[in-house]
Amino acid sequence: MNHKINFLPILPVIIMIIFNGCIDSGSQDNINESALIASDIQNETKMLQDYTYEWQKSYSDYLNDYENLLLGIYIDDINGDNIPEVILDINGLGSLNVLYFINTEMKVLELTVASFGHTNYIEETGQFINLHFYGHTTGTQGCWEQYIYSWTPDGYVMTVSMERNTNNYLDGYGFINGEKVYNTEFNEQIDYYKKIEEQQSTDINFIKLYDENLDKLPNSKELLNQYVNEKLFPKNNG
């Protein structure tokens, strides 16, 4: 597979928020409420299927109970374990829920983006690079929050964390995997991962459930049902 998965912000209508400092993950709910102008798109699919595998039931139950904003969905085996993963675009800013099944259990990798950031998938290494937030104003100068998740025998695990707020930056340091490093080394790592993203990130074609104005498509329910059933129950669909 030689296509690109590149989860970049795609919203044409975003209320820009002026940040006075680095954002933390707890601010995501406020951003979703203020930055997104869209109708809630609930997954109303009720699949009447014969389950061959436990992961089919786990994914189906999760999707049937899902009641939050859902802008797009993609289903494929992206990590080569012969079980498909389900990727949900939950806000159009790069925030994703990645559903996967391992050791008889479904797990959810939650990747959040605070409007200024993105999430990329690196097919060659099986990693998600999640830039939660980066500094973009005087008050957020030098801020950087980036996390890398790798596929392991235990599922997706955070293997790299890079965190730096404005005060850290002005004092000349940041933190990589919890270890204090000078800005020179921190910035070198930023450039290193930027290059990887530019050269290796992969694009996914989400099944979109909204239009360019973020209005729910009239046939979104039918699109969702058809796509999910085709991907999760291929034998039942001929």
C-alpha contacts under 8 A as a table, 3 or more apart, distances in Angstrom:
res1	aa1	res2	aa2	distance
2	N	202	T	7.78
3	H	202	T	5.64
3	H	203	D	5.89
3	H	204	I	7.55
4	K	200	Q	7.73
4	K	201	S	5.71
4	K	202	T	2.53
4	K	203	D	2.96
4	K	204	I	6.13
5	I	120	N	6.56
5	I	121	Y	5.63
5	I	122	I	7.56
5	I	123	E	7.98
5	I	201	S	5.82
5	I	202	T	2.96
5	I	203	D	2.28
5	I	204	I	4.22
5	I	205	N	7.79
6	N	119	T	7.03
6	N	120	N	4.94
6	N	121	Y	6.40
6	N	201	S	5.94
6	N	202	T	5.26
6	N	203	D	4.25
6	N	204	I	6.54
7	F	94	G	5.26
7	F	118	H	6.27
7	F	119	T	5.07
7	F	120	N	5.33
7	F	121	Y	7.64
7	F	203	D	7.14
7	F	204	I	7.74
8	L	92	G	7.99
8	L	93	L	6.64
8	L	94	G	5.37
8	L	117	G	7.89
8	L	118	H	5.12
8	L	119	T	6.40
8	L	120	N	7.47
9	P	92	G	5.71
9	P	93	L	4.07
9	P	94	G	5.32
9	P	115	S	7.53
9	P	117	G	7.74
9	P	118	H	6.44
10	I	92	G	5.62
10	I	93	L	6.36
11	L	14	I	6.30
11	L	92	G	5.75
11	L	93	L	6.77
11	L	212	E	7.85
11	L	214	L	7.77
12	P	212	E	6.83
12	P	213	N	7.07
13	V	36	L	7.49
13	V	37	I	7.08
13	V	213	N	7.11
13	V	214	L	7.84
14	I	35	A	5.17
14	I	36	L	6.24
14	I	37	I	7.47
15	I	34	S	6.82
15	I	35	A	4.76
15	I	36	L	7.40
16	M	35	A	6.93
17	I	35	A	7.82
19	F	22	C	7.24
19	F	23	I	7.52
19	F	137	T	7.45
19	F	139	G	6.98
19	F	140	T	7.00
20	N	139	G	4.89
20	N	140	T	6.40
21	G	139	G	5.37
21	G	140	T	4.88
21	G	165	N	7.87
21	G	166	T	7.30
22	C	133	F	7.75
22	C	134	Y	7.92
22	C	135	G	7.12
22	C	140	T	5.60
22	C	143	C	6.01
22	C	165	N	5.96
22	C	166	T	7.16
23	I	27	S	6.53
23	I	114	A	7.37
23	I	133	F	7.07
24	D	27	S	5.74
24	D	28	Q	7.75
25	S	28	Q	5.74
25	S	112	T	7.47
25	S	114	A	7.70
26	G	29	D	6.94
27	S	30	N	5.46
27	S	31	I	6.46
27	S	114	A	7.67
28	Q	31	I	5.06
28	Q	32	N	6.17
28	Q	112	T	7.39
28	Q	113	V	7.53
28	Q	114	A	5.94
29	D	32	N	5.15
29	D	33	E	6.33
30	N	33	E	5.18
30	N	34	S	6.18
31	I	34	S	5.23
31	I	35	A	5.42
31	I	36	L	7.70
31	I	114	A	6.88
31	I	115	S	7.41
32	N	35	A	5.48
32	N	36	L	5.61
32	N	91	N	7.02
33	E	36	L	6.09
34	S	37	I	7.79
36	L	91	N	7.33
37	I	214	L	6.88
38	A	213	N	7.96
38	A	214	L	5.07
38	A	215	D	5.78
38	A	216	K	7.53
39	S	69	L	7.89
39	S	214	L	7.35
39	S	215	D	6.10
39	S	216	K	6.19
40	D	68	N	6.72
40	D	69	L	4.96
40	D	70	L	7.18
40	D	216	K	7.84
41	I	67	E	7.76
41	I	68	N	7.11
41	I	69	L	5.34
41	I	70	L	5.36
41	I	71	L	7.01
41	I	209	L	7.61
41	I	216	K	6.62
42	Q	66	Y	6.57
42	Q	67	E	5.01
42	Q	68	N	6.20
42	Q	69	L	6.53
42	Q	70	L	6.52
43	N	63	L	6.18
43	N	64	N	6.16
43	N	65	D	7.57
43	N	66	Y	5.91
43	N	67	E	6.61
43	N	70	L	7.56
43	N	221	K	7.21
43	N	224	L	7.41
44	E	64	N	6.12
44	E	221	K	6.70
45	T	63	L	7.38
45	T	64	N	5.82
45	T	221	K	7.10
45	T	224	L	7.07
45	T	225	N	5.30
46	K	64	N	6.15
46	K	225	N	7.86
47	M	60	S	7.27
47	M	225	N	7.67
47	M	229	N	7.20
49	Q	233	F	7.62
49	Q	236	N	7.73
51	Y	54	E	7.03
51	Y	56	Q	6.12
51	Y	57	K	6.22
52	T	56	Q	7.26
53	Y	56	Q	5.50
53	Y	57	K	7.14
54	E	57	K	5.34
54	E	58	S	6.27
54	E	104	T	7.35
55	W	58	S	4.93
55	W	59	Y	5.99
55	W	83	I	7.88
55	W	101	F	6.17
55	W	104	T	7.74
55	W	105	E	7.76
55	W	106	M	6.96
56	Q	59	Y	5.41
56	Q	60	S	6.03
56	Q	232	L	6.18
56	Q	233	F	7.65
57	K	60	S	5.03
57	K	61	D	5.95
58	S	61	D	5.25
58	S	62	Y	6.24
58	S	106	M	6.38
59	Y	62	Y	5.16
59	Y	63	L	6.18
59	Y	86	V	7.81
59	Y	99	L	7.54
59	Y	106	M	7.56
60	S	63	L	5.20
60	S	64	N	5.94
61	D	64	N	5.11
61	D	65	D	6.18
62	Y	65	D	5.31
62	Y	66	Y	6.07
63	L	66	Y	5.00
68	N	90	I	7.72
69	L	90	I	5.64
69	L	91	N	6.71
70	L	73	I	7.71
70	L	88	L	6.81
70	L	89	D	6.09
70	L	90	I	4.81
70	L	91	N	6.99
70	L	209	L	7.57
71	L	88	L	7.65
71	L	89	D	5.47
71	L	90	I	5.83
71	L	91	N	6.53
71	L	92	G	6.66
71	L	208	K	6.06
71	L	209	L	5.41
71	L	210	Y	6.19
72	G	88	L	5.96
72	G	89	D	4.91
72	G	90	I	7.29
72	G	206	F	5.39
72	G	207	I	5.26
72	G	208	K	4.42
72	G	209	L	5.59
72	G	210	Y	7.87
73	I	86	V	7.17
73	I	87	I	5.69
73	I	88	L	4.68
73	I	89	D	6.08
73	I	206	F	5.21
73	I	207	I	5.30
73	I	208	K	6.90
74	Y	86	V	5.90
74	Y	87	I	5.12
74	Y	88	L	6.63
74	Y	204	I	7.44
74	Y	205	N	7.14
74	Y	206	F	5.03
74	Y	207	I	6.27
75	I	84	P	6.26
75	I	85	E	5.65
75	I	86	V	4.55
75	I	87	I	6.24
75	I	228	V	7.71
75	I	231	K	6.48
76	D	84	P	4.67
76	D	85	E	5.46
76	D	86	V	6.80
76	D	231	K	7.58
77	D	80	G	5.85
77	D	81	D	6.99
77	D	82	N	6.24
77	D	83	I	5.69
77	D	84	P	3.85
77	D	85	E	5.45
78	I	84	P	7.02
78	I	85	E	6.62
78	I	123	E	7.58
78	I	126	G	7.71
79	N	126	G	6.14
79	N	151	W	7.16
80	G	83	I	7.55
81	D	84	P	7.91
83	I	100	Y	7.92
83	I	101	F	7.18
84	P	100	Y	7.29
84	P	232	L	7.89
85	E	98	V	6.87
85	E	99	L	5.61
85	E	100	Y	4.95
85	E	101	F	7.53
86	V	98	V	5.79
86	V	99	L	4.93
86	V	100	Y	6.73
87	I	96	L	6.62
87	I	97	N	5.78
87	I	98	V	4.58
87	I	99	L	6.28
88	L	96	L	5.47
88	L	97	N	5.12
88	L	98	V	6.46
89	D	92	G	6.12
89	D	94	G	7.16
89	D	95	S	6.40
89	D	96	L	5.02
89	D	97	N	6.94
89	D	206	F	7.90
90	I	95	S	5.96
90	I	96	L	5.72
90	I	97	N	7.07
91	N	94	G	6.98
91	N	95	S	5.99
91	N	96	L	7.80
92	G	95	S	6.83
93	L	113	V	6.28
93	L	114	A	7.53
93	L	115	S	5.65
93	L	117	G	7.71
93	L	118	H	6.90
94	G	111	L	7.97
94	G	112	T	7.09
94	G	113	V	5.70
94	G	117	G	7.34
94	G	118	H	4.91
94	G	119	T	5.33
95	S	110	E	7.68
95	S	111	L	5.33
95	S	112	T	4.33
95	S	113	V	5.02
95	S	118	H	7.56
95	S	119	T	7.08
96	L	110	E	6.10
96	L	111	L	5.09
96	L	112	T	6.53
96	L	119	T	7.98
97	N	108	V	6.30
97	N	109	L	5.70
97	N	110	E	4.75
97	N	111	L	6.26
98	V	108	V	5.47
98	V	109	L	4.92
98	V	110	E	6.48
98	V	111	L	7.91
99	L	106	M	6.85
99	L	107	K	5.83
99	L	108	V	4.61
99	L	109	L	6.48
100	Y	106	M	5.62
100	Y	107	K	5.49
100	Y	108	V	6.43
100	Y	109	L	7.99
100	Y	155	G	7.98
101	F	104	T	6.73
101	F	105	E	5.49
101	F	106	M	4.22
101	F	107	K	6.10
102	I	105	E	5.36
102	I	106	M	6.32
102	I	107	K	7.51
102	I	154	D	7.46
102	I	155	G	6.59
109	L	156	Y	7.08
111	L	119	T	7.49
111	L	130	N	6.51
111	L	132	H	7.94
112	T	130	N	7.52
112	T	132	H	6.00
113	V	116	F	6.97
113	V	117	G	5.63
113	V	118	H	6.09
113	V	119	T	7.48
113	V	130	N	7.50
113	V	131	L	6.80
113	V	132	H	4.37
113	V	133	F	6.47
114	A	117	G	6.41
114	A	132	H	5.81
114	A	133	F	5.70
115	S	133	F	7.41
116	F	132	H	7.43
116	F	133	F	5.35
116	F	134	Y	6.15
116	F	136	H	7.85
117	G	130	N	7.82
117	G	131	L	5.04
117	G	132	H	5.32
117	G	133	F	4.87
117	G	134	Y	6.27
118	H	130	N	6.18
118	H	131	L	5.24
118	H	132	H	6.68
119	T	128	F	6.84
119	T	129	I	5.61
119	T	130	N	4.41
119	T	131	L	6.03
119	T	132	H	7.88
120	N	128	F	5.70
120	N	129	I	5.14
120	N	130	N	6.53
120	N	197	E	6.93
120	N	201	S	5.90
120	N	202	T	7.19
121	Y	126	G	7.16
121	Y	127	Q	5.85
121	Y	128	F	4.53
121	Y	129	I	6.26
121	Y	201	S	5.45
121	Y	202	T	5.80
121	Y	203	D	7.84
122	I	125	T	5.78
122	I	126	G	5.58
122	I	127	Q	5.17
122	I	128	F	6.24
122	I	129	I	7.55
122	I	197	E	7.21
122	I	200	Q	5.80
122	I	201	S	4.72
122	I	202	T	6.08
123	E	126	G	4.88
123	E	127	Q	6.91
123	E	200	Q	7.25
123	E	201	S	6.90
123	E	202	T	6.38
124	E	200	Q	7.24
125	T	150	S	7.67
126	G	150	S	6.14
126	G	151	W	5.91
127	Q	148	I	6.64
127	Q	149	Y	5.44
127	Q	150	S	4.51
127	Q	151	W	6.49
128	F	148	I	5.68
128	F	149	Y	5.15
128	F	150	S	6.65
129	I	146	Q	7.30
129	I	147	Y	6.10
129	I	148	I	4.63
129	I	149	Y	6.62
130	N	146	Q	5.63
130	N	147	Y	5.15
130	N	148	I	6.04
130	N	149	Y	7.95
131	L	134	Y	7.31
131	L	144	W	7.85
131	L	145	E	6.03
131	L	146	Q	4.29
131	L	147	Y	6.41
132	H	145	E	5.46
132	H	146	Q	5.70
132	H	147	Y	7.52
133	F	143	C	7.47
133	F	144	W	5.95
133	F	145	E	5.25
133	F	146	Q	7.16
134	Y	140	T	7.79
134	Y	142	G	7.51
134	Y	143	C	5.25
134	Y	144	W	4.50
134	Y	145	E	6.34
135	G	140	T	4.51
135	G	141	Q	5.04
135	G	142	G	5.49
135	G	143	C	4.42
135	G	144	W	6.32
136	H	140	T	6.03
136	H	141	Q	6.50
137	T	140	T	5.14
137	T	141	Q	5.99
138	T	141	Q	5.20
139	G	166	T	7.44
140	T	143	C	5.59
140	T	165	N	7.45
140	T	166	T	5.82
141	Q	165	N	7.92
141	Q	166	T	5.45
141	Q	169	Y	7.60
142	G	164	R	7.03
142	G	165	N	6.46
142	G	166	T	5.34
142	G	169	Y	5.36
142	G	170	L	7.75
143	C	163	E	7.64
143	C	164	R	5.28
143	C	165	N	4.49
143	C	166	T	5.42
143	C	169	Y	7.23
144	W	162	M	7.00
144	W	163	E	5.59
144	W	164	R	5.19
144	W	165	N	6.67
145	E	161	S	7.67
145	E	162	M	5.69
145	E	163	E	4.69
145	E	164	R	6.59
146	Q	161	S	5.94
146	Q	162	M	5.09
146	Q	163	E	6.61
147	Y	158	M	6.78
147	Y	159	T	7.77
147	Y	160	V	5.66
147	Y	161	S	4.58
147	Y	162	M	6.33
148	I	158	M	5.63
148	I	159	T	5.83
148	I	160	V	5.00
148	I	161	S	6.51
149	Y	156	Y	5.84
149	Y	157	V	5.17
149	Y	158	M	4.24
149	Y	159	T	5.69
149	Y	160	V	7.16
150	S	156	Y	5.35
150	S	157	V	5.46
150	S	158	M	6.38
150	S	159	T	6.32
151	W	154	D	7.79
151	W	155	G	5.54
151	W	156	Y	4.57
151	W	157	V	6.54
152	T	155	G	5.04
152	T	156	Y	6.01
152	T	157	V	6.80
154	D	157	V	7.48
158	M	161	S	7.31
160	V	176	I	7.21
160	V	177	N	5.83
161	S	175	F	7.88
161	S	176	I	5.62
161	S	177	N	4.87
161	S	178	G	7.43
162	M	174	G	7.57
162	M	175	F	5.77
162	M	176	I	4.60
162	M	177	N	6.40
162	M	178	G	7.97
162	M	186	F	7.91
163	E	174	G	6.12
163	E	175	F	5.23
163	E	176	I	6.58
164	R	168	N	5.90
164	R	169	Y	6.46
164	R	173	Y	7.48
164	R	174	G	4.62
164	R	175	F	6.19
165	N	168	N	5.28
165	N	169	Y	6.17
165	N	174	G	7.56
166	T	169	Y	4.96
166	T	170	L	6.14
167	N	170	L	5.20
167	N	171	D	6.15
168	N	171	D	5.07
168	N	172	G	6.20
168	N	173	Y	5.38
168	N	174	G	5.85
169	Y	172	G	5.02
169	Y	173	Y	5.50
169	Y	174	G	6.51
169	Y	183	N	6.92
170	L	173	Y	7.69
172	G	182	Y	5.81
172	G	183	N	5.31
173	Y	180	K	6.65
173	Y	181	V	5.50
173	Y	182	Y	4.22
173	Y	183	N	4.67
173	Y	186	F	7.50
174	G	180	K	5.77
174	G	181	V	5.55
174	G	182	Y	6.34
174	G	183	N	6.22
174	G	186	F	6.38
175	F	178	G	5.28
175	F	179	E	5.13
175	F	180	K	4.56
175	F	181	V	5.82
175	F	186	F	7.58
176	I	179	E	5.23
176	I	180	K	6.61
176	I	181	V	6.91
176	I	186	F	7.33
181	V	185	E	6.38
181	V	186	F	6.47
182	Y	185	E	5.60
182	Y	186	F	6.30
183	N	186	F	4.82
183	N	187	N	5.82
184	T	187	N	5.32
184	T	188	E	6.22
185	E	188	E	5.02
185	E	189	Q	6.39
186	F	189	Q	5.27
186	F	190	I	6.44
187	N	190	I	4.90
187	N	191	D	6.27
188	E	191	D	5.17
188	E	192	Y	6.10
189	Q	192	Y	4.83
189	Q	193	Y	6.26
190	I	193	Y	5.48
190	I	194	K	6.12
191	D	194	K	4.98
191	D	195	K	6.17
192	Y	195	K	5.34
192	Y	196	I	6.52
193	Y	196	I	4.92
193	Y	197	E	6.14
194	K	197	E	5.11
194	K	198	E	6.14
195	K	198	E	5.07
195	K	199	Q	6.16
196	I	199	Q	5.27
196	I	200	Q	5.57
196	I	201	S	7.18
197	E	200	Q	5.38
197	E	201	S	4.82
198	E	201	S	6.36
207	I	223	L	7.81
207	I	224	L	7.79
207	I	227	Y	7.90
208	K	211	D	7.76
209	L	216	K	6.11
209	L	217	L	5.70
209	L	220	S	5.04
209	L	223	L	7.57
209	L	224	L	7.65
210	Y	213	N	7.70
210	Y	214	L	5.30
210	Y	215	D	5.29
210	Y	216	K	4.40
210	Y	217	L	4.92
210	Y	220	S	7.39
211	D	214	L	5.14
211	D	215	D	5.50
211	D	216	K	6.57
211	D	217	L	6.21
212	E	215	D	7.44
216	K	220	S	6.77
217	L	220	S	5.02
218	P	221	K	7.88
219	N	222	E	5.33
219	N	223	L	6.17
220	S	223	L	5.02
220	S	224	L	6.03
221	K	224	L	5.16
221	K	225	N	6.12
222	E	225	N	5.17
222	E	226	Q	6.01
223	L	226	Q	5.34
223	L	227	Y	6.03
224	L	227	Y	5.28
224	L	228	V	5.98
225	N	228	V	5.38
225	N	229	N	6.03
226	Q	229	N	5.35
226	Q	230	E	6.06
227	Y	230	E	5.18
227	Y	231	K	6.15
228	V	231	K	5.23
228	V	232	L	5.83
228	V	233	F	7.89
229	N	232	L	5.31
229	N	233	F	5.30
229	N	234	P	7.17
229	N	237	N	7.67
230	E	233	F	5.56
230	E	234	P	5.11
230	E	237	N	6.24
231	K	234	P	5.82
233	F	236	N	5.49
233	F	237	N	6.70
234	P	237	N	5.15
234	P	238	G	6.63
235	K	238	G	5.48
